Amino acid sequence: MRVLIVEDEVTLSSTLAEGLKEHGYQSDIAENFNDAQYYLGIRNYDLILLDWMLPDNSGLELIPQAKDRSPKTVIIVLSARDDKESEIKALNAGADDYIKKPFDFDVLIARIGARFRVGTSSVIEIDDLVINPEEEKITYKGKEIELKGKPFEVLTHLARHKDQIVSKEQLLDAIWEEPELVTPNVIEVAINQIRQKLDKPLGIQTIETVRRKGYRFCYSSKA
């Protein structure tokens, strides 16, 4: 899971990134509003931990931009403001949760887990195609399809961002723990595996190549 930490307090952001890594999360850190906008422009995030009071703008201004780009991104505002009105304002702005500083890290992890359990279903169902990330299983019209490893993760990520164009760089960032150590060619290999093991034998199309931009999940039984 990819996380964007938007926090100008360096010690706190580093502590959050280190703690999240121990729980299997990959994190990027933005110390101001402009840096956060930059990261949102190049990557897709499952979760954003957002400080309200940034040096160059209000963190709340980032919420509609993030939601427009990916409506399923969970945004948790972390703020020293402890009044009820501020919490209501953040939630009304589109935040999914609000946690007051200082906070216990274990409580934050529990809240993140609860938010994803409540906010989204891990199973992706699109017409006759069902993708179950937790069990790494795909079924089509009730028949199980053999697709594992990185090709499965690529398919799942694209399906979660259905109808969006996702670049090779975004796929690398989202799926590979150390994307800088692999070449974009691994994405082409994964896409080819999807087409050989899923699309070709079933006579369907799940992934569309958008020239010079990336890939888009396009499956529909009505197509």
C-alpha positions in Angstrom: 0.0 0.0 0.0 1.4 3.4 -1.0 1.1 6.3 1.5 1.7 10.0 1.1 2.7 11.7 4.3 2.1 15.5 4.1 3.8 16.9 7.2 6.2 19.8 7.7 7.5 18.5 11.0 10.5 16.5 9.9 10.8 14.4 13.0 7.2 13.4 12.9 7.1 12.6 9.2 10.3 10.4 9.5 8.8 8.6 12.5 5.6 7.9 10.7 7.4 6.6 7.6 9.6 4.3 9.6 6.6 3.0 11.6 4.5 2.5 8.5 7.3 0.6 6.8 7.3 -2.0 9.6 3.7 -2.6 8.8 4.3 -3.1 5.1 3.4 0.4 3.9 5.5 2.3 1.3 5.7 6.0 2.1 6.6 9.3 0.3 7.0 12.5 2.4 6.0 15.9 1.3 7.0 18.8 3.7 4.8 21.4 2.1 1.7 21.9 -0.2 3.7 22.3 -3.4 5.6 19.1 -2.8 2.4 17.2 -2.1 0.9 18.4 -5.4 4.0 17.2 -7.2 3.7 13.7 -5.7 0.0 13.5 -6.5 0.8 14.3 -10.1 3.1 11.4 -10.5 1.7 8.7 -8.3 -1.5 7.0 -7.1 -1.9 6.7 -3.3 -4.1 4.4 -1.2 -3.7 6.7 1.8 -2.8 10.3 2.6 -1.8 11.4 6.1 -2.4 15.1 5.8 -1.3 17.9 8.2 -3.7 20.8 8.2 -1.3 23.6 8.9 1.4 23.6 6.1 3.9 26.5 5.6 2.6 27.4 2.1 -1.1 26.6 2.3 -3.9 24.9 4.2 -3.7 21.1 3.9 -7.4 21.0 3.5 -7.0 22.6 0.0 -5.3 19.4 -1.1 -8.3 17.2 -0.3 -10.4 17.9 -3.4 -7.4 17.6 -5.7 -6.6 14.2 -4.3 -10.2 13.0 -4.4 -10.6 14.2 -8.0 -7.6 12.2 -9.0 -8.5 9.1 -7.1 -11.9 9.0 -5.2 -10.9 5.9 -3.4 -7.9 7.4 -1.7 -8.4 7.5 2.0 -7.4 10.8 3.6 -6.7 11.2 7.3 -6.1 14.7 8.6 -3.6 14.9 11.5 -4.0 18.2 13.3 -3.1 20.0 16.5 -6.5 21.6 16.4 -8.5 19.9 19.1 -11.8 21.7 18.8 -15.0 20.2 17.5 -15.5 22.8 14.8 -12.1 22.0 13.2 -12.8 18.3 13.1 -16.2 19.0 11.4 -14.6 21.4 8.9 -12.0 18.8 7.9 -14.6 16.0 7.5 -16.9 18.3 5.5 -14.0 19.2 3.3 -13.8 15.5 2.3 -11.4 13.9 4.8 -12.2 10.3 5.7 -11.0 10.7 9.3 -9.5 13.2 11.7 -6.9 12.5 14.4 -5.7 15.0 16.9 -2.1 15.6 17.7 -0.3 14.2 19.7 -1.5 10.7 19.0 -0.4 7.2 19.7 1.1 5.4 16.6 -0.6 2.1 17.4 -3.9 3.9 17.6 -3.2 5.5 14.2 -2.4 2.0 12.6 -5.6 0.6 14.1 -7.6 3.6 12.7 -6.0 3.1 9.3 -6.9 -0.6 9.3 -10.5 0.2 10.4 -10.9 2.9 7.8 -10.0 0.5 5.0 -12.2 -2.3 6.3 -15.2 0.1 6.5 -14.5 2.3 3.6 -13.8 -0.2 0.8 -14.3 -3.8 0.0 -11.1 -5.6 -0.9 -12.9 -7.8 -3.5 -13.3 -6.2 -6.9 -16.3 -7.3 -8.9 -16.8 -6.1 -12.4 -19.6 -8.0 -14.2 -18.5 -11.7 -14.4 -15.0 -11.0 -13.4 -14.1 -11.2 -9.6 -10.7 -10.3 -8.2 -9.9 -11.2 -4.6 -6.6 -9.5 -3.6 -6.5 -11.1 -0.1 -6.7 -14.6 -1.5 -4.8 -13.7 -4.7 -7.6 -15.3 -6.7 -9.4 -14.5 -9.9 -12.7 -16.0 -11.0 -14.5 -15.5 -14.3 -18.1 -16.8 -14.6 -17.3 -18.9 -11.5 -14.2 -20.5 -13.0 -10.9 -19.8 -11.2 -8.1 -18.4 -13.3 -4.4 -19.0 -12.5 -2.6 -15.7 -12.3 -0.2 -15.0 -9.4 2.6 -12.7 -8.3 3.3 -9.3 -10.0 0.9 -9.8 -12.9 -1.9 -10.3 -10.4 -0.8 -7.2 -8.5 -0.7 -5.2 -11.7 -4.1 -6.4 -12.8 -5.5 -5.6 -9.3 -4.0 -2.1 -9.2 -5.4 -1.3 -12.7 -8.8 -2.7 -11.7 -8.9 -0.5 -8.6 -8.3 2.5 -10.8 -10.8 1.5 -13.5 -11.1 3.9 -16.4 -7.9 5.8 -15.3 -4.7 5.8 -17.4 -1.9 4.5 -15.1 1.7 5.0 -16.3 4.5 2.5 -16.1 6.2 4.6 -13.5 3.0 4.8 -11.4 2.7 1.0 -11.5 6.3 0.5 -10.5 5.9 2.9 -7.6 2.7 1.2 -6.4 3.7 -2.4 -6.7 7.5 -2.8 -6.5 9.1 -2.1 -3.1 12.3 -0.6 -4.8 11.1 0.6 -8.2 14.4 2.3 -8.9 16.1 -1.1 -9.1 13.9 -2.5 -11.9 13.2 -1.4 -15.4 9.8 -0.4 -16.9 10.1 -3.5 -19.0 8.9 -5.6 -16.1 5.5 -3.9 -16.6 5.3 -5.1 -20.2 6.1 -8.6 -19.1 3.4 -8.5 -16.4 0.8 -7.2 -18.9 1.8 -9.9 -21.4 1.2 -12.5 -18.7 -2.2 -11.1 -18.0 -3.2 -11.2 -21.7 -1.8 -14.8 -22.2 -3.3 -16.3 -19.0 -6.5 -14.3 -18.8 -7.6 -12.4 -21.9 -6.6 -14.8 -24.6 -8.0 -18.1 -23.2 -11.3 -16.3 -22.1 -11.7 -14.2 -25.3 -11.9 -11.0 -23.3 -9.9 -7.8 -23.0 -9.0 -6.5 -19.5 -6.0 -4.1 -20.2 -5.8 -1.4 -22.9 -2.5 0.0 -23.9 -2.7 3.8 -24.2 0.2 4.8 -26.4 2.9 6.9 -24.7 0.8 7.2 -21.6 0.3 3.8 -19.9 -2.4 1.3 -19.4 -6.1 1.3 -18.5 -8.4 -1.4 -17.2 -11.2 -1.7 -19.7 -13.0 -4.9 -19.1 -16.7 -5.0 -19.5 -18.9 -8.0 -20.4 -21.0 -5.5 -22.4 -18.0 -4.4 -24.6 
